[in-house]
Amino acid sequence: MTRDRQFQVRLRAWNALPRVDRVIFVSVRINGLDYDEAARRHGCTAQDAEQVIVRVLVALIEADDDAPP
């Protein structure tokens, strides 16, 4: 799969995620918040924030796996 195709596949998977999952993911993985701070900012528990990170990463990996070559 070309890099452009891989990007398109991941972008579609990203856009299919719930907005709150995308926001929490960006807060933790891009902005560097820990789970506790992300949870406080987004009205969930630290465990919820951690589960969101896992869910997003799995969705992006599975999108790659499911994409045609």
CNS distance restraints for C-alpha pairs under 8 A (distance, minus, plus):
assign (resid   1 and name CA) (resid   5 and name CA) 6.16 0.50 0.50
assign (resid   1 and name CA) (resid   6 and name CA) 6.28 0.50 0.50
assign (resid   1 and name CA) (resid  68 and name CA) 7.77 0.50 0.50
assign (resid   1 and name CA) (resid  69 and name CA) 4.97 0.50 0.50
assign (resid   2 and name CA) (resid   6 and name CA) 6.10 0.50 0.50
assign (resid   3 and name CA) (resid   7 and name CA) 6.05 0.50 0.50
assign (resid   4 and name CA) (resid   8 and name CA) 6.26 0.50 0.50
assign (resid   5 and name CA) (resid   9 and name CA) 6.19 0.50 0.50
assign (resid   6 and name CA) (resid  10 and name CA) 6.19 0.50 0.50
assign (resid   6 and name CA) (resid  64 and name CA) 6.86 0.50 0.50
assign (resid   7 and name CA) (resid  11 and name CA) 5.95 0.50 0.50
assign (resid   8 and name CA) (resid  12 and name CA) 6.18 0.50 0.50
assign (resid   9 and name CA) (resid  13 and name CA) 6.33 0.50 0.50
assign (resid   9 and name CA) (resid  63 and name CA) 6.34 0.50 0.50
assign (resid   9 and name CA) (resid  64 and name CA) 6.73 0.50 0.50
assign (resid   9 and name CA) (resid  67 and name CA) 6.92 0.50 0.50
assign (resid  10 and name CA) (resid  14 and name CA) 5.99 0.50 0.50
assign (resid  10 and name CA) (resid  60 and name CA) 5.75 0.50 0.50
assign (resid  10 and name CA) (resid  63 and name CA) 6.28 0.50 0.50
assign (resid  10 and name CA) (resid  64 and name CA) 6.95 0.50 0.50
assign (resid  11 and name CA) (resid  15 and name CA) 6.08 0.50 0.50
assign (resid  12 and name CA) (resid  16 and name CA) 6.19 0.50 0.50
assign (resid  13 and name CA) (resid  17 and name CA) 6.66 0.50 0.50
assign (resid  13 and name CA) (resid  59 and name CA) 6.66 0.50 0.50
assign (resid  13 and name CA) (resid  60 and name CA) 6.10 0.50 0.50
assign (resid  13 and name CA) (resid  63 and name CA) 6.20 0.50 0.50
assign (resid  14 and name CA) (resid  22 and name CA) 7.42 0.50 0.50
assign (resid  14 and name CA) (resid  56 and name CA) 7.81 0.50 0.50
assign (resid  14 and name CA) (resid  59 and name CA) 7.90 0.50 0.50
assign (resid  14 and name CA) (resid  60 and name CA) 6.99 0.50 0.50
assign (resid  17 and name CA) (resid  21 and name CA) 6.54 0.50 0.50
assign (resid  17 and name CA) (resid  22 and name CA) 6.66 0.50 0.50
assign (resid  17 and name CA) (resid  56 and name CA) 7.51 0.50 0.50
assign (resid  18 and name CA) (resid  22 and name CA) 6.57 0.50 0.50
assign (resid  19 and name CA) (resid  23 and name CA) 6.19 0.50 0.50
assign (resid  20 and name CA) (resid  24 and name CA) 6.13 0.50 0.50
assign (resid  21 and name CA) (resid  25 and name CA) 6.02 0.50 0.50
assign (resid  21 and name CA) (resid  52 and name CA) 5.81 0.50 0.50
assign (resid  21 and name CA) (resid  53 and name CA) 7.77 0.50 0.50
assign (resid  21 and name CA) (resid  56 and name CA) 7.15 0.50 0.50
assign (resid  22 and name CA) (resid  26 and name CA) 6.18 0.50 0.50
assign (resid  22 and name CA) (resid  56 and name CA) 7.68 0.50 0.50
assign (resid  23 and name CA) (resid  27 and name CA) 6.15 0.50 0.50
assign (resid  24 and name CA) (resid  28 and name CA) 6.29 0.50 0.50
assign (resid  24 and name CA) (resid  38 and name CA) 6.50 0.50 0.50
assign (resid  24 and name CA) (resid  42 and name CA) 7.19 0.50 0.50
assign (resid  24 and name CA) (resid  49 and name CA) 6.64 0.50 0.50
assign (resid  24 and name CA) (resid  52 and name CA) 7.18 0.50 0.50
assign (resid  24 and name CA) (resid  53 and name CA) 7.67 0.50 0.50
assign (resid  25 and name CA) (resid  29 and name CA) 5.76 0.50 0.50
assign (resid  25 and name CA) (resid  30 and name CA) 7.54 0.50 0.50
assign (resid  25 and name CA) (resid  52 and name CA) 6.92 0.50 0.50
assign (resid  25 and name CA) (resid  53 and name CA) 5.67 0.50 0.50
assign (resid  25 and name CA) (resid  56 and name CA) 7.33 0.50 0.50
assign (resid  26 and name CA) (resid  30 and name CA) 4.89 0.50 0.50
assign (resid  26 and name CA) (resid  31 and name CA) 6.24 0.50 0.50
assign (resid  27 and name CA) (resid  31 and name CA) 4.86 0.50 0.50
assign (resid  27 and name CA) (resid  32 and name CA) 6.39 0.50 0.50
assign (resid  27 and name CA) (resid  33 and name CA) 5.78 0.50 0.50
assign (resid  27 and name CA) (resid  38 and name CA) 6.29 0.50 0.50
assign (resid  28 and name CA) (resid  32 and name CA) 4.91 0.50 0.50
assign (resid  28 and name CA) (resid  33 and name CA) 4.63 0.50 0.50
assign (resid  28 and name CA) (resid  34 and name CA) 6.04 0.50 0.50
assign (resid  28 and name CA) (resid  35 and name CA) 6.88 0.50 0.50
assign (resid  28 and name CA) (resid  38 and name CA) 6.60 0.50 0.50
assign (resid  29 and name CA) (resid  33 and name CA) 7.52 0.50 0.50
assign (resid  33 and name CA) (resid  37 and name CA) 5.91 0.50 0.50
assign (resid  33 and name CA) (resid  38 and name CA) 5.86 0.50 0.50
assign (resid  34 and name CA) (resid  38 and name CA) 6.18 0.50 0.50
assign (resid  35 and name CA) (resid  39 and name CA) 5.94 0.50 0.50
assign (resid  35 and name CA) (resid  46 and name CA) 4.86 0.50 0.50
assign (resid  35 and name CA) (resid  47 and name CA) 7.54 0.50 0.50
assign (resid  35 and name CA) (resid  49 and name CA) 5.79 0.50 0.50
assign (resid  35 and name CA) (resid  50 and name CA) 6.36 0.50 0.50
assign (resid  36 and name CA) (resid  40 and name CA) 6.28 0.50 0.50
assign (resid  36 and name CA) (resid  45 and name CA) 7.25 0.50 0.50
assign (resid  36 and name CA) (resid  46 and name CA) 4.88 0.50 0.50
assign (resid  37 and name CA) (resid  41 and name CA) 6.23 0.50 0.50
assign (resid  37 and name CA) (resid  46 and name CA) 7.95 0.50 0.50
assign (resid  38 and name CA) (resid  42 and name CA) 6.07 0.50 0.50
assign (resid  38 and name CA) (resid  46 and name CA) 7.35 0.50 0.50
assign (resid  38 and name CA) (resid  49 and name CA) 6.83 0.50 0.50
assign (resid  39 and name CA) (resid  43 and name CA) 5.64 0.50 0.50
assign (resid  39 and name CA) (resid  44 and name CA) 4.74 0.50 0.50
assign (resid  39 and name CA) (resid  45 and name CA) 5.09 0.50 0.50
assign (resid  39 and name CA) (resid  46 and name CA) 5.16 0.50 0.50
assign (resid  39 and name CA) (resid  48 and name CA) 7.52 0.50 0.50
assign (resid  39 and name CA) (resid  49 and name CA) 5.99 0.50 0.50
assign (resid  40 and name CA) (resid  44 and name CA) 6.61 0.50 0.50
assign (resid  40 and name CA) (resid  45 and name CA) 7.43 0.50 0.50
assign (resid  44 and name CA) (resid  48 and name CA) 6.12 0.50 0.50
assign (resid  44 and name CA) (resid  49 and name CA) 6.96 0.50 0.50
assign (resid  45 and name CA) (resid  49 and name CA) 6.39 0.50 0.50
assign (resid  46 and name CA) (resid  50 and name CA) 6.21 0.50 0.50
assign (resid  47 and name CA) (resid  51 and name CA) 6.17 0.50 0.50
assign (resid  48 and name CA) (resid  52 and name CA) 6.21 0.50 0.50
assign (resid  49 and name CA) (resid  53 and name CA) 6.47 0.50 0.50
assign (resid  50 and name CA) (resid  54 and name CA) 6.50 0.50 0.50
assign (resid  51 and name CA) (resid  55 and name CA) 6.05 0.50 0.50
assign (resid  52 and name CA) (resid  56 and name CA) 6.06 0.50 0.50
assign (resid  53 and name CA) (resid  57 and name CA) 6.19 0.50 0.50
assign (resid  54 and name CA) (resid  58 and name CA) 6.06 0.50 0.50
assign (resid  55 and name CA) (resid  59 and name CA) 6.13 0.50 0.50
assign (resid  56 and name CA) (resid  60 and name CA) 6.26 0.50 0.50
assign (resid  57 and name CA) (resid  61 and name CA) 6.17 0.50 0.50
assign (resid  58 and name CA) (resid  62 and name CA) 5.93 0.50 0.50
assign (resid  59 and name CA) (resid  63 and name CA) 6.07 0.50 0.50
assign (resid  60 and name CA) (resid  64 and name CA) 6.57 0.50 0.50
assign (resid  61 and name CA) (resid  65 and name CA) 6.37 0.50 0.50
assign (resid  62 and name CA) (resid  66 and name CA) 5.99 0.50 0.50
assign (resid  63 and name CA) (resid  67 and name CA) 6.08 0.50 0.50
